């Protein structure tokens, strides 16, 4: 299960975390976000113990979306040791996301 990320836990779960964290910025009304949801859930399972996977609902955490300049959703930001190292905007394939996470794990 992806970690539900909010303003309250983002610092601890992402910025203070060691290793790779994939963060999905999404909203319930966004069609492509809903299409991406099962992929994100699959990644959370696949990378368990190797990388963290979290989701930010931009409606509930608008300040976080603003902080990272999220203009359109879904936007995926990959963090390594608390720093953003990669960003993908729009619907992505599972293969592309797996390759990106593995690139930063390696």
C-alpha positions as CSV (number, residue, x, y, z in Angstrom):
1,X,0.0,0.0,0.0
2,X,1.4,3.5,-0.9
3,X,1.8,5.7,2.2
4,X,-0.8,8.5,2.3
5,X,1.4,11.6,2.5
6,X,0.2,14.9,4.1
7,X,1.7,18.2,5.2
8,X,2.1,16.6,8.6
9,X,4.1,13.5,7.7
10,X,5.9,14.6,4.5
11,X,9.0,15.7,6.3
12,X,9.4,12.4,8.2
13,X,8.3,10.0,5.4
14,X,10.1,11.7,2.5
15,X,12.5,14.6,3.3
16,X,14.1,12.8,6.3
17,X,14.1,9.4,4.7
18,X,17.2,7.6,3.4
19,X,17.1,6.0,0.1
20,X,14.5,6.3,-2.8
21,X,10.9,7.5,-2.3
22,X,8.5,7.8,-5.2
23,X,5.7,10.3,-4.6
24,X,2.5,10.4,-6.7
25,X,0.8,13.8,-6.7
26,X,-2.9,13.1,-7.5
27,X,-6.5,14.0,-7.0
28,X,-9.7,11.8,-6.8
29,X,-11.4,13.7,-9.7
30,X,-8.4,13.2,-12.1
31,X,-9.0,10.5,-14.6
32,X,-5.4,9.7,-15.5
33,X,-4.6,9.7,-11.7
34,X,-7.3,7.0,-11.2
35,X,-5.8,5.0,-14.2
36,X,-2.3,5.3,-12.6
37,X,-3.5,4.3,-9.0
38,X,-3.3,0.4,-9.6
39,X,0.2,0.9,-11.0
40,X,1.4,2.9,-8.0
41,X,-0.1,0.3,-5.7
42,X,1.8,-2.4,-7.6
43,X,5.0,-0.5,-7.3
44,X,4.5,-0.1,-3.5
45,X,4.3,-3.9,-3.3
46,X,7.1,-4.6,-5.8
47,X,9.6,-2.2,-4.1
48,X,8.7,-3.0,-0.5
49,X,11.9,-2.9,1.5
50,X,13.8,-1.3,-1.4
51,X,12.0,2.0,-2.0
52,X,9.1,3.9,-0.4
53,X,6.0,4.8,-2.4
54,X,3.7,7.5,-1.3
55,X,0.7,9.5,-2.6
56,X,-0.2,13.2,-2.0
57,X,-3.8,14.2,-2.6
58,X,-3.3,17.7,-4.0
59,X,-6.8,18.8,-2.9
60,X,-6.0,17.9,0.7
61,X,-2.3,19.0,0.7
62,X,-2.4,22.0,-1.7
63,X,0.6,23.6,0.1
64,X,2.8,20.5,-0.8
65,X,1.7,20.7,-4.4
66,X,2.5,24.4,-4.5
67,X,5.9,23.8,-2.8
68,X,6.9,21.4,-5.6
69,X,5.4,23.4,-8.4
70,X,2.8,20.8,-9.4
71,X,1.0,22.3,-12.4
72,X,-0.7,19.2,-13.7
73,X,-1.5,15.8,-12.3
74,X,-0.6,13.1,-12.1
75,X,3.0,14.2,-11.4
76,X,5.5,11.7,-10.0
77,X,8.5,13.0,-8.1
78,X,11.3,10.6,-7.2
79,X,13.3,11.7,-4.1
80,X,16.6,10.3,-3.1
81,X,17.8,10.9,0.5
82,X,15.2,13.6,0.8
83,X,16.1,15.5,-2.4
84,X,14.0,15.5,-5.6
85,X,16.0,13.8,-8.3
86,X,13.5,13.1,-11.0
87,X,10.0,14.2,-12.1
88,X,7.5,12.7,-14.5
89,X,4.3,14.5,-15.5
90,X,1.2,12.7,-16.9
91,X,0.2,9.1,-17.1
92,X,3.2,6.8,-17.1
93,X,3.7,3.1,-17.9
94,X,4.6,0.8,-15.1
95,X,7.8,-0.2,-17.0
96,X,8.9,3.5,-17.2
97,X,8.3,4.0,-13.5
98,X,10.1,0.8,-12.5
99,X,13.1,1.8,-14.7
100,X,13.2,5.3,-13.1
101,X,13.1,3.9,-9.5
102,X,15.7,1.3,-10.3
103,X,18.0,3.9,-11.9
104,X,18.0,5.8,-8.6
105,X,18.3,2.7,-6.5
106,X,21.4,1.6,-8.5
